């Protein structure tokens, strides 16, 4: 099977997966769910005619198979229906919420890698020293502590205690901009950054330890390989050995793990966005769920699944690009 | 199979297990993990004896967000009040001759007169000591009062608190009546009705009764005074009535309480913390056990059977790997109901994919090994080989995976509970954090509500992380050589 055949196969599997997820999405909310989505937005005092008219507006009166076919075609054409709560298309709200989530998680992810990667490499090169022990301890600790607990401590300290001690909040406790928002664009950007700092920092603090530990362990593994001994024997500087040879060796698994960790970070951000009332898709998902606003929940869930699918695909494909052995394996 | 080989095998397994235990004993992190876990197990098993209160039953032990008792060692908190609960012991101060009274904890009064032109009056006092210089946030006075057998008389009654400055605050009044009265008033200083009855229309004057009573000097003796007044109908030959006042209590919720203070309902935080250990351990172990069992089952079947079954199972794994787990769990818990049993099952059912993949790849290698080949050659059945030859060989991976998926399950459950999707009937640490976050502990700077449950989750997870790390080092020889 050639590369093209492999790609085709992956694409088909991905499409089938997406189809199954969309079906599952439909099933959970419109078949399994004992909850009546009309309960939250239809006044019980409505007459039958009024209720039916409203339900017809959302297409909820049609038989289940028609609804299913419509749902599948709509979802693949990026039409997620009308929110029960706001009565506007879900896509509109998604369009302004998605960038907020990307901003928060992008910052957090970049920060985590920027701190965790060098730390892990340094720890590996100073094996058994103080820095290494600290990384080890920090990494193990990061595996045990819930990120939302770190965020709560941040909130308690920077927003609430700071206010008592110094009379001002070091970081704001909620939202993405001050109310009222500054009109000047530069000030507006600064204001958003100020609000971004606490959720992003707390995500980085909760995440870099695990990363550093992971990279340290892989690096240590890589440093025992024969090609490193060869590189050292050639008289290359330790720096070159570490950052050009060993690092190149562990790059494929790093990229894979990075790609595979993105969905976890994104879905985990439901809690982050809830704590800091960040107007992203995670907090929207939660609000939609609690308010039985199912079009919103279905849309975000589908988006999450799509993201995971893409991340899985990218991880596999990038691995092939970065690791020639895998490419050869495919060609054969 | 001949018994000799079984015996040999048994010896090999025994040696393996002994070697494993020996390695574990030498591993410092592993021992630390075991010790931590033991602490939690003891806390979980002996929760009813270790915790001073039952967190489900006993609320209002002190004021909301009362700080930990030991914080009194700091000078700024040294005079914060503990909870005071006194039963009034009445002493009659003044009474008319027409009244016959027995007093003490319960007061029985008989009023009987033939001179209906004279009024009759009684004042009783009960004193209580408030030994702190910091005023409380709230006080509650409760009592049972029965005034009956009324003939030809009108009466009124009132309850007053007199502070040391001599100012009296009326907390209850019964307007003139000639009907039988049987009441059990609960006079709470934070009660809006009381504020209104005191004559304040300002809605912000919520604690006005408290600030009226507890004026400087705060420390000292306060008096609860009951005043009963009879006015017989004039011209009637006689007038009589009886009155009983009992169970009079003054409850002043403290601002400090116990080892870790109280939460927003005045529940003991320390007791909740101890009781949370049991449920978190149970959830973590059960969910991880379920995950690992499904993972082993699917992995072994898929790897050993191969073909169409393998293909189908692996596509299911592919799909499951694309499901966003936390949002899915939130949704399903929301749909099926917030029940701890569902939560365990859902965490288990959606957590086995990774393990199944790993085990499958191991089984693919084992399938080709010579001992499986010889088993096949000697006529062993498929399931016999899977159970007797394959499963024991993937045990190390399974154990390490089991131990490492416990913290993951604990953290997942904590996350669900924190978002308010936990079982409302079980006291979990996630729920404590949810309530701390949702009911204003942060505004009150009540760190004792927010930090202990978080640390409890962290160290329980860490116990398993440490053990998992140690097991990994032992069963994974490559890792062991490096260290």
Interface residues (C-beta under 8 A of the other chain):
Chain A: X13 X16 X17 X20 X21 X28 X32 X33 X34 X35 X140 X141 X143 X144 X145 X146 X148 X149 X152 X153 X155 X156 X159 X160 X161 X164 X173 X220 X221 X224 X263 X266 X267 X268 X270 X271 X274 X275 X285 X286 X289 X290 X297 X300 X301 X304 X305 X307 X308 X309 X312
Chain B: X29 X315 X318 X319 X321 X322 X323 X324 X325 X326 X327 X328 X330 X331 X332 X334 X335 X407 X411 X414 X415 X418 X419 X433 X436 X437 X442 X443 X445 X447 X450 X451 X454 X457 X458 X459 X461 X462 X464 X465 X466 X469 X478 X482
